Amino acid sequence: MPENRRQSSSVFVYSMRMQYELPDDDTLYAALLTRDPSWDGRAYVGVSSTGIFCRLTCPARKPKRAHCHFFTSVADCLSDGYRPCKRCHPMNPSAETEPLIKPLLAALEANPARRWREEDLVAMGHDPSTVRRAFKRQFGQTFLDLARQMRLQAGLTTLAEGGRVIDAQIDAGFSSPAAFRTAVANHLGLPPGAFRRDALLRADWIDTPLGAMIAVSDKSHLHLLEFTDRKALPTELKRLYKSCKGSLGLGRFGPIDQAQAQLSNYFEGRTARFDLPLALHGSPFTQKVWKVLQELPAGTTHSYSEIARRLGRPYAVRAVARANGANQIAIVIPCHRVLGADGSLTGYGGGLWRKQKLIEIERHYAPQQKEHV
């Protein structure tokens, strides 16, 4: 596999400040008591009786309500004189607090074609159930699911580069053609033979620090950009396949190269601006919601009701939520910037853990946005 197509499984975050208001302290204290993971990286608690600050998911004994002070960033905690907790390590990315994750990701990246089994984890000294819970908590899928996805991606990359199905099957580590065809159909909703070489729409993979994404474009516009493990992806690809009358292939046109370059700029902290030509597949109202989402500055968060008010439809909150969930151009149309009315994370097709990471990453851009207000 070419080096520029290798997926890095490491997840990184920025620790700059994001501008948004926390909910009331009672809500945050309740989240602290239940160790609500939706607040991890978005809110911190400083305990005045100990002088220590923690994640809300910290396993330590819970402090009294009167001793708790809540902050939006590590910087605020430090400036108020609090020291980082040695149990939950609030200054590290959350995945790094799981000691078994880093070596397993390294092993997976070193040999992406390996057919991992629970017995392999036991041989490495790990308890499979512990590994399963840790990866589900941090990445929204198990280690074995992630391993299967990376093997399948190797085969799909071979197809995208014009290789034969049999070669793609071998690269993906499948022992039989039928098993490979079934895996592709389950993953993308279409078997390998459905993709045409001279297609009007073409699909290719883009690696990001938050996992692989699939992009679909014609010669002039981007039609889809989704994380490859999104549950709705097969349905979305089938819909595109039908709309283009089967003229869907593997490969790439210019808009996918543009998307890759701009995503690289975004994740590397250079700019959060996207100016890709987009083909929007949705009702007029849904497209209006998507247009408003594109106007939300990076480093800010908003509620569904706020979006509804901007549209002049203050009672259309549920319709806004449906349109937000129907977005099929992730990150570029930033549906991840919309939170629940109480400031909590809500549904995100790419997984709540990714929504949290995207919000953390965009802390880097908030001061830049303020300078242009």
C-alpha positions in Angstrom: 0.0 0.0 0.0 1.4 3.5 -0.9 2.7 5.3 2.1 0.3 8.2 1.7 -2.6 5.8 2.0 -1.5 4.3 5.3 -3.9 5.0 8.1 -2.5 6.3 11.3 -4.6 5.0 14.1 -3.3 7.5 16.6 -5.8 10.1 17.8 -4.4 13.6 18.5 -6.0 16.7 19.9 -5.2 20.3 20.5 -5.3 21.8 23.9 -6.1 25.4 23.0 -9.2 27.1 24.4 -12.7 26.8 22.9 -15.3 29.5 23.4 -18.6 28.2 24.7 -20.6 28.4 27.8 -20.9 25.5 30.2 -24.3 24.5 31.6 -25.1 25.1 35.2 -23.0 23.6 37.9 -25.7 21.2 39.0 -25.7 19.6 35.5 -22.0 19.3 35.6 -21.9 17.9 39.1 -24.4 15.2 38.1 -22.2 14.4 35.1 -19.2 14.1 37.5 -21.1 11.7 39.7 -22.1 9.4 36.8 -18.7 9.8 35.0 -20.5 11.0 31.9 -18.0 10.5 29.0 -19.8 13.0 26.8 -18.1 15.8 28.8 -14.6 14.4 28.6 -12.3 17.0 27.2 -15.0 19.7 27.2 -15.3 20.4 30.9 -13.0 19.9 33.9 -13.6 20.0 37.7 -11.2 21.8 40.1 -11.5 20.5 43.7 -10.8 23.3 46.2 -10.2 21.0 49.1 -7.3 19.2 47.3 -6.1 21.8 44.8 -6.4 19.2 42.0 -8.3 19.3 38.7 -9.8 16.3 37.0 -11.8 15.0 34.1 -15.5 14.5 34.9 -14.8 10.8 34.2 -12.1 10.5 36.9 -12.4 7.2 38.8 -11.3 8.9 42.1 -13.7 9.3 45.0 -16.2 12.1 44.2 -15.7 15.4 46.1 -18.5 17.3 47.8 -20.5 19.7 45.7 -19.3 22.7 47.6 -15.7 22.0 46.8 -16.2 21.7 43.0 -15.5 24.5 40.5 -16.0 23.8 36.8 -13.9 25.0 33.8 -13.9 24.8 30.0 -10.2 24.2 29.6 -7.0 22.9 31.1 -5.5 26.4 30.8 -8.3 27.8 33.0 -7.6 25.2 35.7 -3.9 25.9 35.7 -4.4 29.6 35.8 -6.6 29.2 38.9 -3.7 27.3 40.6 -5.0 23.7 40.3 -2.7 20.7 39.7 -3.5 17.9 37.3 -4.8 14.7 38.7 -2.4 11.7 38.6 -5.3 9.2 38.1 -7.2 10.6 35.2 -4.3 12.6 33.6 -6.5 15.5 32.3 -3.7 17.1 30.3 -3.4 14.0 28.1 -5.7 13.0 25.2 -8.3 10.7 26.6 -7.2 7.7 24.6 -3.7 8.0 26.1 -5.1 7.4 29.6 -5.8 3.8 28.6 -2.5 2.0 28.9 -3.4 -0.9 26.6 -4.5 1.2 23.7 -1.2 2.6 22.5 0.7 -0.8 22.1 -2.3 -2.4 20.4 -2.7 0.5 17.9 1.0 0.2 17.2 0.7 -3.5 16.6 -2.2 -2.9 14.3 -0.5 -0.2 12.3 2.7 -2.4 12.0 0.7 -5.3 10.4 -2.7 -4.0 9.1 -3.3 -7.3 7.1 -3.1 -9.5 10.2 -6.3 -11.5 11.1 -6.6 -10.7 14.8 -8.5 -12.9 17.2 -9.2 -12.8 20.9 -6.6 -15.5 21.4 -3.9 -13.1 20.1 -4.9 -10.6 22.7 -4.7 -13.2 25.4 -1.2 -14.2 24.1 -0.2 -10.5 24.5 -1.3 -10.6 28.1 -4.6 -8.7 27.7 -8.1 -9.6 28.8 -10.3 -9.5 25.7 -13.3 -8.0 27.5 -11.1 -5.2 29.0 -9.7 -4.5 25.5 -13.2 -4.5 24.0 -14.6 -2.0 26.6 -11.5 0.3 26.3 -11.8 0.6 22.5 -15.6 1.0 22.5 -15.2 3.7 25.1 -12.5 5.6 23.1 -13.2 4.8 19.5 -16.8 3.6 19.3 -15.8 0.2 18.1 -13.9 -2.8 19.3 -10.3 -3.5 18.5 -11.3 -6.5 16.4 -13.8 -4.4 14.5 -11.0 -1.8 13.9 -8.7 -4.5 12.7 -11.3 -5.9 10.3 -11.9 -2.5 8.9 -8.3 -1.8 8.3 -7.9 -5.1 6.4 -10.9 -4.4 4.3 -9.6 -0.9 3.5 -6.4 -2.4 2.2 -8.5 -4.4 -0.4 -10.6 -1.4 -1.3 -7.5 0.7 -1.9 -6.3 -1.9 -4.3 -9.6 -1.7 -6.2 -9.5 2.1 -6.2 -6.0 2.0 -7.8 -7.4 -0.2 -10.6 -6.3 -3.6 -9.2 -8.2 -6.8 -9.8 -10.8 -8.1 -7.4 -8.7 -11.2 -6.7 -5.7 -9.0 -5.8 -7.9 -6.8 -3.6 -9.2 -9.9 -1.9 -5.6 -11.1 -1.1 -4.5 -7.7 0.1 -7.5 -7.6 2.5 -6.6 -11.1 3.8 -9.7 -12.9 2.8 -9.4 -16.5 2.0 -12.4 -16.7 -0.4 -13.9 -14.4 -3.1 -17.4 -14.9 -1.6 -16.3 -13.7 1.8 -14.6 -10.6 0.4 -17.6 -9.7 -1.8 -19.9 -10.1 1.3 -17.6 -7.9 3.4 -17.5 -5.2 0.8 -21.3 -5.3 0.3 -21.8 -5.1 4.1 -19.3 -2.2 4.4 -20.3 -0.1 1.4 -23.7 -1.5 0.6 -22.5 -2.5 -2.9 -20.4 -5.5 -4.1 -17.1 -5.0 -5.9 -18.7 -5.7 -9.3 -21.1 -2.7 -9.0 -18.2 -0.2 -9.3 -17.5 0.9 -12.9 -14.1 2.0 -14.2 -15.5 4.9 -16.4 -18.0 6.2 -13.8 -19.4 9.7 -13.5 -19.0 9.5 -9.7 -15.9 8.1 -8.1 -15.1 7.1 -4.5 -11.8 7.0 -2.7 -10.4 6.9 0.8 -8.8 9.8 2.8 -6.9 9.0 5.9 -7.3 11.3 8.9 -6.2 11.3 12.5 -9.7 10.3 13.5 -9.9 7.4 11.1 -10.4 6.7 7.4 -13.1 8.6 5.5 -14.7 7.8 2.1 -15.2 10.7 -0.4 -17.4 10.6 -3.5 -17.2 13.3 -6.2 -17.8 13.9 -9.9 -15.4 16.0 -11.9 -16.6 19.3 -10.3 -18.3 18.7 -7.0 -18.0 16.7 -3.8 -21.1 14.6 -3.1 -20.2 12.7 0.1 -17.5 12.7 2.8 -18.1 10.2 5.6 -16.1 8.1 8.2 -16.0 4.6 6.8 -17.5 3.1 9.9 -20.6 5.2 9.9 -23.7 2.9 10.1 -25.6 4.9 7.4 -22.8 4.8 4.9 -24.1 1.7 2.9 -27.5 3.4 2.6 -26.0 6.7 1.5 -23.8 5.0 -1.1 -26.8 3.0 -2.5 -28.7 6.2 -2.8 -25.9 7.9 -4.7 -25.6 4.7 -6.9 -29.3 4.9 -7.7 -29.2 8.7 -8.4 -26.3 8.3 -10.9 -27.9 5.3 -12.5 -25.1 2.9 -11.5 -22.3 5.2 -12.7 -20.3 4.9 -9.5 -16.7 3.8 -9.5 -13.5 3.6 -7.4 -10.9 6.3 -7.9 -10.8 10.0 -7.6 -11.5 13.3 -9.3 -10.1 16.7 -8.4 -12.6 17.6 -5.6 -11.4 14.6 -3.6 -7.8 15.8 -3.9 -9.1 19.2 -2.7 -10.9 17.6 0.2 -7.8 15.7 1.2 -5.6 18.9 1.1 -8.1 21.0 3.1 -8.7 18.2 5.7 -4.9 18.0 6.1 -4.8 21.8 6.8 -7.7 21.5 9.2 -6.2 18.6 11.3 -2.7 20.1 11.3 -4.0 23.4 12.7 -3.4 25.7 9.7 -7.0 26.6 8.9 -10.6 25.5 9.5 -11.8 27.1 6.2 -13.3 24.8 3.6 -14.2 26.1 0.1 -15.0 22.9 -1.7 -17.7 22.9 -4.4 -20.5 20.7 -2.8 -23.4 18.8 -4.4 -26.1 18.8 -1.7 -28.6 15.9 -1.8 -31.5 17.0 0.4 -34.8 18.8 0.6 -34.8 22.6 0.3 -35.2 22.9 4.1 -32.5 20.4 4.8 -30.1 22.3 2.5 -30.9 25.6 4.3 -29.9 23.9 7.6 -26.7 22.8 6.0 -26.0 26.3 4.7 -26.4 27.7 8.3 -24.1 25.0 9.6 -21.4 26.1 7.2 -21.7 29.6 8.7 -20.9 28.5 12.3 -17.4 29.6 13.2 -14.9 26.9 14.2 -14.4 26.8 17.9 -18.0 27.6 18.7 -20.9 25.4 19.6 -24.7 26.0 19.1 -28.0 24.3 19.9 -30.6 23.0 17.6 -33.1 25.6 18.8 -30.5 28.4 17.9 -30.3 27.0 14.4 -34.0 26.9 14.1 -34.2 30.6 15.2 -31.6 31.5 12.6 -33.8 30.0 9.9 -36.9 31.9 11.1 -38.5 28.6 12.2 -38.2 28.6 16.0 -40.5 25.7 16.4 -38.8 23.5 13.8 -36.2 22.1 16.3 -36.9 18.5 15.5 -36.7 19.1 11.8 -33.4 20.9 12.3 -32.1 17.9 14.3 -33.2 15.5 11.4 -31.5 17.7 8.8 -28.3 17.8 11.0 -28.3 14.0 11.2 -28.8 13.7 7.5 -25.6 15.5 6.7 -23.4 13.4 4.5 -20.4 15.7 4.1 -18.8 15.4 7.5 -16.5 18.1 9.0 -16.9 20.3 5.9 -20.5 20.8 6.8 -19.8 21.0 10.6 -22.8 19.3 12.2 -20.5 18.4 15.0 -20.8 22.0 16.3 -24.4 21.5 17.3 -25.0 20.3 20.9 -28.0 19.5 23.0 -29.8 22.4 24.8 -28.0 21.7 28.0 -24.6 21.7 26.2 -24.2 17.9 26.2 -23.1 15.9 23.2 -25.9 14.4 21.2 -26.0 11.9 18.3 -23.3 12.0 15.7 -23.1 9.5 12.8 -19.3 9.3 13.1 -19.5 8.4 16.8 -19.7 10.7 19.9 -16.0 10.1 20.5 -15.2 11.8 17.2 -17.6 14.6 17.9 -15.7 15.2 21.2 -12.4 15.1 19.4 -13.5 17.5 16.7 -14.7 20.0 19.3 -11.4 19.7 21.1 -9.4 20.2 17.9 -11.4 23.3 17.1 -10.3 25.0 20.3 -7.3 25.9 18.3 -9.4 28.0 16.0 -11.6 30.0 18.4 -9.1 32.9 19.0 -8.5 33.2 15.2 -12.3 33.5 14.6 -12.7 36.1 17.3 -10.1 38.3 15.7 -12.3 38.6 12.6 -15.6 39.4 14.4 
